[in-house]
Amino acid sequence: QVQLAESGGGWVQAGGSLRLSCVASNVIYNVNTVAWHRQAPGKEREVVARISTSGRTIYADAVKGRFTISIDNAKNTVYLQMDRLKPEDTAVYYCGDWRTWPKTEGWGQGTQVTVTF
């Protein structure tokens, strides 16, 4: 099973940007589709974006036009570029194999994103 690990979270003011990285332990083609989901305290988990290894992307309405998911197959890495961040984007962000959803075995440990006013 391919293991995935996130990085790139941090603190940012509203309107700012962050780029998250999701690195696979093996050839990312084995994953087929990588998804990012987020978990905020007291809220339901939310899948924000996913991308297939062929490059097809899907976004949640809440992030459409602000987030961009991309894949670098040579680096076994998926990126989540987050622009025009809002305080409501504050959450722990996780990446993983979409085929396991809603289970998250093999997903990363998460990276915290905090957006302040």
C-alpha positions in Angstrom: 0.0 0.0 0.0 1.3 3.4 -0.9 1.8 5.7 2.1 1.2 9.4 1.7 2.6 12.3 3.8 1.5 15.9 3.8 3.5 19.1 4.5 3.3 22.8 3.9 0.7 23.9 6.4 1.1 27.0 8.6 -0.4 30.3 9.6 -1.5 32.9 7.1 -3.7 35.9 7.1 -7.0 36.0 5.2 -6.4 36.6 1.5 -3.0 34.9 1.6 -1.7 31.7 0.0 -0.2 28.4 1.0 0.9 25.4 -1.0 0.5 21.9 0.5 2.5 18.9 -0.7 1.6 15.3 -0.6 4.4 12.9 -1.2 3.9 9.2 -2.0 6.2 6.5 -0.7 5.9 4.7 -4.0 5.1 5.4 -7.6 2.0 7.6 -7.4 0.5 5.9 -10.4 -0.3 3.1 -8.0 -2.7 5.4 -6.3 -4.7 6.4 -9.4 -6.6 9.3 -7.7 -5.3 11.4 -4.9 -7.7 13.4 -2.8 -7.3 16.1 -0.2 -9.8 16.4 2.6 -10.0 18.7 5.6 -11.2 18.4 9.1 -12.1 21.4 11.2 -13.1 21.2 14.9 -16.8 20.5 15.2 -17.3 20.2 11.5 -17.8 17.3 9.1 -14.9 16.1 7.1 -14.9 17.7 3.7 -13.2 16.5 0.5 -11.9 19.6 -1.1 -10.2 18.4 -4.3 -9.0 15.3 -6.0 -6.9 14.5 -9.1 -6.3 11.4 -11.1 -2.8 10.5 -12.4 -4.1 11.4 -15.8 -4.7 15.0 -14.5 -8.5 15.1 -14.2 -9.5 17.3 -11.3 -12.7 17.8 -9.2 -13.2 20.5 -6.6 -15.6 21.2 -3.8 -17.8 24.3 -4.4 -16.3 25.9 -1.3 -12.8 26.0 -2.8 -13.5 26.2 -6.5 -11.6 29.1 -8.1 -9.3 29.5 -5.1 -7.6 26.1 -4.8 -5.7 24.3 -7.5 -4.7 20.6 -7.3 -1.8 19.4 -9.4 0.4 16.3 -9.8 4.1 15.8 -10.5 4.3 12.2 -11.4 8.1 12.4 -11.7 8.3 13.5 -8.0 5.4 11.3 -6.8 3.9 14.4 -5.4 0.5 16.1 -5.4 0.2 19.7 -4.6 -2.7 21.8 -3.3 -2.2 25.5 -4.1 -4.5 27.5 -1.9 -5.1 31.1 -2.7 -7.4 33.8 -1.3 -7.6 31.9 1.9 -10.5 32.5 4.3 -10.7 31.9 8.0 -13.2 29.1 7.3 -10.5 27.2 5.4 -8.8 26.7 8.8 -8.5 22.9 9.3 -6.2 19.9 9.3 -5.6 18.9 5.7 -5.0 15.3 4.7 -4.2 13.6 1.5 -4.8 10.0 0.5 -6.0 7.4 -1.9 -9.5 8.3 -3.1 -10.4 4.6 -3.5 -10.3 4.1 0.3 -12.7 7.0 1.1 -14.5 7.4 3.5 -12.0 5.1 5.2 -8.6 6.7 5.6 -6.1 3.9 6.0 -2.8 4.9 4.4 -3.7 8.6 4.4 -1.2 11.0 5.9 -1.1 12.4 9.4 -2.3 15.8 8.2 -1.0 19.3 8.1 -2.5 22.2 10.0 -3.7 25.3 8.1 -4.7 28.3 10.1 -6.1 31.4 8.5 -6.5 34.5 10.7 -8.5 37.6 10.1 
